[in-house]
Amino acid sequence: MFPLNIPNVLTVLRILLVPVIVVGLLDETPNGDALAAIVFAFAAFTDGLDGYIARHRGSVTTFGKLMDPIADKLLIIAPLVSLVSLNRIPAWVAMVIIAREFAVTALRMVAAEQGVVIAASSLGKLKTMTQVAAIMAAIAFDPTPLVVDLLLYVAVAVTVASGADYFLGLRKRLDEARELRSSRQRPESRT
């Protein structure tokens, strides 16, 4: 059982809303696109809200640290795959975004093994905002107008840039941690 607090409940709620978004998109539900768009917008809002509450109320838990990123990835990946299957977005757009998400997750695991934590950067936050805006627009507009396509391309560009920024930042932090460990292990010279 997970610790019952507002951020954790919002994280679980976000996970539970993902199938609703997919059904709204893929099922022939009346006004399914509108339902999917509204639920997606609400779920995206809970992403920012749960982090804010957790930090400001001191409600950060191990469950939240583990499940929040999983919920975030499900919220982005499931609609992308659904939109590709509906031919609303190109498959390569979804693959670039999904590949970046998995690559950064793998890098986080490597960093954690080395005792290195890299906080979300402003570019990472911009990445999330552009992805949410692009997916929201692709859900809401069928067929997708040119402006939605442009927004998707902006999201891809920011996604790639933030992935590169994360990789370079991680490399720098790992080098710093390695240097610190080796300096601690060197015997002090006596003069």
Short mmCIF file of the C-alpha atoms (twelve columns), coordinates in Angstrom:
data_MODEL
# 
_entry.id   MODEL 
# 
loop_
_atom_site.group_PDB 
_atom_site.id 
_atom_site.type_symbol 
_atom_site.label_atom_id 
_atom_site.label_alt_id 
_atom_site.label_comp_id 
_atom_site.label_asym_id 
_atom_site.label_seq_id 
_atom_site.Cartn_x 
_atom_site.Cartn_y 
_atom_site.Cartn_z 
_atom_site.pdbx_PDB_model_num 
ATOM 1   C CA . MET A 1   0.000   0.000  0.000   1 
ATOM 2   C CA . PHE A 2   1.234   3.493  -0.773  1 
ATOM 3   C CA . PRO A 3   1.319   6.386  1.705   1 
ATOM 4   C CA . LEU A 4   -2.024  8.131  1.433   1 
ATOM 5   C CA . ASN A 5   -1.436  11.801 0.740   1 
ATOM 6   C CA . ILE A 6   -2.733  14.221 -1.893  1 
ATOM 7   C CA . PRO A 7   0.259   14.015 -4.267  1 
ATOM 8   C CA . ASN A 8   0.168   10.202 -4.289  1 
ATOM 9   C CA . VAL A 9   -3.587  10.152 -4.836  1 
ATOM 10  C CA . LEU A 10  -3.158  12.569 -7.772  1 
ATOM 11  C CA . THR A 11  -0.441  10.339 -9.240  1 
ATOM 12  C CA . VAL A 12  -2.649  7.248  -9.018  1 
ATOM 13  C CA . LEU A 13  -5.570  9.236  -10.446 1 
ATOM 14  C CA . ARG A 14  -3.399  10.292 -13.396 1 
ATOM 15  C CA . ILE A 15  -2.561  6.641  -14.100 1 
ATOM 16  C CA . LEU A 16  -6.246  5.689  -13.917 1 
ATOM 17  C CA . LEU A 17  -7.186  8.491  -16.338 1 
ATOM 18  C CA . VAL A 18  -4.860  7.232  -19.089 1 
ATOM 19  C CA . PRO A 19  -7.225  4.419  -20.219 1 
ATOM 20  C CA . VAL A 20  -10.099 6.929  -20.284 1 
ATOM 21  C CA . ILE A 21  -8.095  9.089  -22.698 1 
ATOM 22  C CA . VAL A 22  -7.294  6.096  -24.913 1 
ATOM 23  C CA . VAL A 23  -10.906 4.871  -24.956 1 
ATOM 24  C CA . GLY A 24  -12.110 8.391  -25.741 1 
ATOM 25  C CA . LEU A 25  -9.758  8.508  -28.703 1 
ATOM 26  C CA . LEU A 26  -10.062 4.986  -30.060 1 
ATOM 27  C CA . ASP A 27  -13.615 3.972  -29.220 1 
ATOM 28  C CA . GLU A 28  -16.496 5.350  -31.197 1 
ATOM 29  C CA . THR A 29  -17.803 7.126  -28.144 1 
ATOM 30  C CA . PRO A 30  -19.984 10.158 -28.900 1 
ATOM 31  C CA . ASN A 31  -17.790 13.244 -28.404 1 
ATOM 32  C CA . GLY A 32  -14.869 10.929 -27.624 1 
ATOM 33  C CA . ASP A 33  -12.275 13.468 -28.783 1 
ATOM 34  C CA . ALA A 34  -13.741 16.136 -26.515 1 
ATOM 35  C CA . LEU A 35  -13.820 13.696 -23.596 1 
ATOM 36  C CA . ALA A 36  -10.222 12.643 -24.272 1 
ATOM 37  C CA . ALA A 37  -9.087  16.278 -24.540 1 
ATOM 38  C CA . ILE A 38  -10.773 17.282 -21.271 1 
ATOM 39  C CA . VAL A 39  -9.456  14.249 -19.382 1 
ATOM 40  C CA . PHE A 40  -5.959  14.743 -20.842 1 
ATOM 41  C CA . ALA A 41  -5.967  18.409 -19.806 1 
ATOM 42  C CA . PHE A 42  -7.086  17.514 -16.277 1 
ATOM 43  C CA . ALA A 43  -4.509  14.723 -15.990 1 
ATOM 44  C CA . ALA A 44  -1.746  17.056 -17.209 1 
ATOM 45  C CA . PHE A 45  -2.840  19.620 -14.627 1 
ATOM 46  C CA . THR A 46  -2.557  17.005 -11.849 1 
ATOM 47  C CA . ASP A 47  1.049   16.409 -12.906 1 
ATOM 48  C CA . GLY A 48  2.095   19.922 -11.979 1 
ATOM 49  C CA . LEU A 49  -0.201  20.052 -8.976  1 
ATOM 50  C CA . ASP A 50  1.048   16.884 -7.283  1 
ATOM 51  C CA . GLY A 51  4.679   17.984 -7.559  1 
ATOM 52  C CA . TYR A 52  3.879   21.434 -6.201  1 
ATOM 53  C CA . ILE A 53  1.949   20.026 -3.237  1 
ATOM 54  C CA . ALA A 54  4.581   17.381 -2.487  1 
ATOM 55  C CA . ARG A 55  7.400   19.923 -2.386  1 
ATOM 56  C CA . HIS A 56  5.548   22.652 -0.492  1 
ATOM 57  C CA . ARG A 57  3.937   20.393 2.099   1 
ATOM 58  C CA . GLY A 58  6.922   18.128 2.559   1 
ATOM 59  C CA . SER A 59  4.899   15.187 1.249   1 
ATOM 60  C CA . VAL A 60  7.634   13.671 -0.923  1 
ATOM 61  C CA . THR A 61  7.521   9.869  -0.627  1 
ATOM 62  C CA . THR A 62  9.412   6.963  -2.158  1 
ATOM 63  C CA . PHE A 63  6.155   5.900  -3.819  1 
ATOM 64  C CA . GLY A 64  5.783   9.333  -5.378  1 
ATOM 65  C CA . LYS A 65  9.400   9.441  -6.544  1 
ATOM 66  C CA . LEU A 66  8.905   6.103  -8.296  1 
ATOM 67  C CA . MET A 67  5.339   6.379  -9.582  1 
ATOM 68  C CA . ASP A 68  5.159   10.036 -10.630 1 
ATOM 69  C CA . PRO A 69  7.602   9.623  -13.545 1 
ATOM 70  C CA . ILE A 70  5.804   6.433  -14.598 1 
ATOM 71  C CA . ALA A 71  2.457   8.236  -14.551 1 
ATOM 72  C CA . ASP A 72  3.965   11.090 -16.564 1 
ATOM 73  C CA . LYS A 73  5.310   8.732  -19.209 1 
ATOM 74  C CA . LEU A 74  2.009   6.858  -19.465 1 
ATOM 75  C CA . LEU A 75  0.196   10.178 -19.872 1 
ATOM 76  C CA . ILE A 76  2.407   11.127 -22.818 1 
ATOM 77  C CA . ILE A 77  3.017   7.746  -24.474 1 
ATOM 78  C CA . ALA A 78  -0.545  6.324  -24.487 1 
ATOM 79  C CA . PRO A 79  -2.129  9.273  -26.339 1 
ATOM 80  C CA . LEU A 80  0.814   9.425  -28.761 1 
ATOM 81  C CA . VAL A 81  0.401   5.768  -29.703 1 
ATOM 82  C CA . SER A 82  -3.359  6.258  -30.013 1 
ATOM 83  C CA . LEU A 83  -2.913  9.332  -32.219 1 
ATOM 84  C CA . VAL A 84  -0.479  7.425  -34.457 1 
ATOM 85  C CA . SER A 85  -2.977  4.578  -34.829 1 
ATOM 86  C CA . LEU A 86  -5.598  7.145  -35.871 1 
ATOM 87  C CA . ASN A 87  -3.149  8.632  -38.431 1 
ATOM 88  C CA . ARG A 88  -3.331  12.033 -36.750 1 
ATOM 89  C CA . ILE A 89  0.369   12.316 -36.085 1 
ATOM 90  C CA . PRO A 90  3.343   10.778 -37.894 1 
ATOM 91  C CA . ALA A 91  4.823   7.686  -36.255 1 
ATOM 92  C CA . TRP A 92  8.319   9.211  -36.273 1 
ATOM 93  C CA . VAL A 93  7.118   12.088 -34.066 1 
ATOM 94  C CA . ALA A 94  5.842   9.636  -31.472 1 
ATOM 95  C CA . MET A 95  8.985   7.512  -31.699 1 
ATOM 96  C CA . VAL A 96  11.331  10.464 -31.126 1 
ATOM 97  C CA . ILE A 97  9.373   11.555 -28.060 1 
ATOM 98  C CA . ILE A 98  9.012   8.014  -26.684 1 
ATOM 99  C CA . ALA A 99  12.681  7.171  -27.320 1 
ATOM 100 C CA . ARG A 100 13.771  10.294 -25.441 1 
ATOM 101 C CA . GLU A 101 11.558  9.387  -22.491 1 
ATOM 102 C CA . PHE A 102 13.017  5.874  -22.248 1 
ATOM 103 C CA . ALA A 103 16.585  7.105  -22.773 1 
ATOM 104 C CA . VAL A 104 16.286  9.667  -19.977 1 
ATOM 105 C CA . THR A 105 14.728  7.040  -17.693 1 
ATOM 106 C CA . ALA A 106 17.689  4.748  -18.355 1 
ATOM 107 C CA . LEU A 107 20.104  7.618  -17.702 1 
ATOM 108 C CA . ARG A 108 18.326  8.369  -14.416 1 
ATOM 109 C CA . MET A 109 18.884  4.759  -13.344 1 
ATOM 110 C CA . VAL A 110 22.584  4.950  -14.210 1 
ATOM 111 C CA . ALA A 111 22.873  8.238  -12.319 1 
ATOM 112 C CA . ALA A 112 21.044  6.840  -9.282  1 
ATOM 113 C CA . GLU A 113 23.490  3.930  -9.137  1 
ATOM 114 C CA . GLN A 114 26.301  6.496  -8.961  1 
ATOM 115 C CA . GLY A 115 24.477  8.505  -6.286  1 
ATOM 116 C CA . VAL A 116 23.829  11.397 -8.678  1 
ATOM 117 C CA . VAL A 117 20.475  13.137 -8.917  1 
ATOM 118 C CA . ILE A 118 19.785  15.731 -11.583 1 
ATOM 119 C CA . ALA A 119 16.825  17.985 -10.947 1 
ATOM 120 C CA . ALA A 120 14.451  18.869 -13.767 1 
ATOM 121 C CA . SER A 121 15.849  21.749 -15.792 1 
ATOM 122 C CA . SER A 122 13.912  24.636 -17.255 1 
ATOM 123 C CA . LEU A 123 14.389  22.999 -20.672 1 
ATOM 124 C CA . GLY A 124 12.867  19.786 -19.311 1 
ATOM 125 C CA . LYS A 125 9.883   21.731 -18.018 1 
ATOM 126 C CA . LEU A 126 9.524   23.455 -21.397 1 
ATOM 127 C CA . LYS A 127 9.657   20.008 -23.011 1 
ATOM 128 C CA . THR A 128 6.762   18.832 -20.877 1 
ATOM 129 C CA . MET A 129 4.706   21.944 -21.637 1 
ATOM 130 C CA . THR A 130 5.260   21.703 -25.408 1 
ATOM 131 C CA . GLN A 131 4.493   17.980 -25.439 1 
ATOM 132 C CA . VAL A 132 1.282   18.497 -23.473 1 
ATOM 133 C CA . ALA A 133 0.213   21.390 -25.716 1 
ATOM 134 C CA . ALA A 134 0.977   19.446 -28.902 1 
ATOM 135 C CA . ILE A 135 -0.798  16.285 -27.758 1 
ATOM 136 C CA . MET A 136 -3.759  18.296 -26.482 1 
ATOM 137 C CA . ALA A 137 -4.055  20.053 -29.851 1 
ATOM 138 C CA . ALA A 138 -3.720  16.783 -31.776 1 
ATOM 139 C CA . ILE A 139 -6.496  15.271 -29.654 1 
ATOM 140 C CA . ALA A 140 -8.776  18.299 -29.971 1 
ATOM 141 C CA . PHE A 141 -8.447  18.876 -33.743 1 
ATOM 142 C CA . ASP A 142 -9.301  16.223 -36.292 1 
ATOM 143 C CA . PRO A 143 -8.095  16.647 -38.959 1 
ATOM 144 C CA . THR A 144 -5.058  18.403 -37.593 1 
ATOM 145 C CA . PRO A 145 -4.508  21.898 -39.018 1 
ATOM 146 C CA . LEU A 146 -1.053  23.137 -39.987 1 
ATOM 147 C CA . VAL A 147 -0.622  24.964 -36.678 1 
ATOM 148 C CA . VAL A 148 -0.975  21.646 -34.809 1 
ATOM 149 C CA . ASP A 149 1.648   20.060 -37.064 1 
ATOM 150 C CA . LEU A 150 3.969   22.976 -36.344 1 
ATOM 151 C CA . LEU A 151 3.352   22.607 -32.617 1 
ATOM 152 C CA . LEU A 152 4.218   18.905 -32.875 1 
ATOM 153 C CA . TYR A 153 7.494   19.748 -34.622 1 
ATOM 154 C CA . VAL A 154 8.317   22.315 -31.943 1 
ATOM 155 C CA . ALA A 155 7.608   19.657 -29.294 1 
ATOM 156 C CA . VAL A 156 9.958   17.248 -31.080 1 
ATOM 157 C CA . ALA A 157 12.716  19.877 -31.314 1 
ATOM 158 C CA . VAL A 158 12.413  20.805 -27.631 1 
ATOM 159 C CA . THR A 159 12.261  17.099 -26.708 1 
ATOM 160 C CA . VAL A 160 15.518  16.380 -28.545 1 
ATOM 161 C CA . ALA A 161 17.199  19.492 -27.110 1 
ATOM 162 C CA . SER A 162 16.147  18.633 -23.554 1 
ATOM 163 C CA . GLY A 163 17.354  15.044 -24.006 1 
ATOM 164 C CA . ALA A 164 20.757  16.292 -25.164 1 
ATOM 165 C CA . ASP A 165 20.845  18.800 -22.291 1 
ATOM 166 C CA . TYR A 166 20.002  16.040 -19.809 1 
ATOM 167 C CA . PHE A 167 22.685  13.747 -21.220 1 
ATOM 168 C CA . LEU A 168 25.370  16.454 -21.142 1 
ATOM 169 C CA . GLY A 169 24.338  17.551 -17.641 1 
ATOM 170 C CA . LEU A 170 24.407  13.978 -16.419 1 
ATOM 171 C CA . ARG A 171 27.817  13.383 -17.933 1 
ATOM 172 C CA . LYS A 172 29.166  16.499 -16.218 1 
ATOM 173 C CA . ARG A 173 27.650  15.484 -12.859 1 
ATOM 174 C CA . LEU A 174 29.000  11.926 -13.171 1 
ATOM 175 C CA . ASP A 175 32.476  13.281 -13.960 1 
ATOM 176 C CA . GLU A 176 32.256  15.606 -10.941 1 
ATOM 177 C CA . ALA A 177 31.140  12.740 -8.686  1 
ATOM 178 C CA . ARG A 178 33.949  10.518 -9.988  1 
ATOM 179 C CA . GLU A 179 36.485  13.304 -9.404  1 
ATOM 180 C CA . LEU A 180 35.186  13.846 -5.860  1 
ATOM 181 C CA . ARG A 181 35.384  10.123 -5.062  1 
ATOM 182 C CA . SER A 182 38.916  9.832  -6.427  1 
ATOM 183 C CA . SER A 183 40.072  12.930 -4.505  1 
ATOM 184 C CA . ARG A 184 38.722  11.423 -1.287  1 
ATOM 185 C CA . GLN A 185 40.564  8.170  -1.940  1 
ATOM 186 C CA . ARG A 186 43.967  9.794  -2.608  1 
ATOM 187 C CA . PRO A 187 46.233  9.768  0.430   1 
ATOM 188 C CA . GLU A 188 47.114  13.236 1.618   1 
ATOM 189 C CA . SER A 189 50.719  14.159 0.972   1 
ATOM 190 C CA . ARG A 190 52.777  15.176 3.984   1 
ATOM 191 C CA . THR A 191 55.249  17.988 3.697   1 
# 
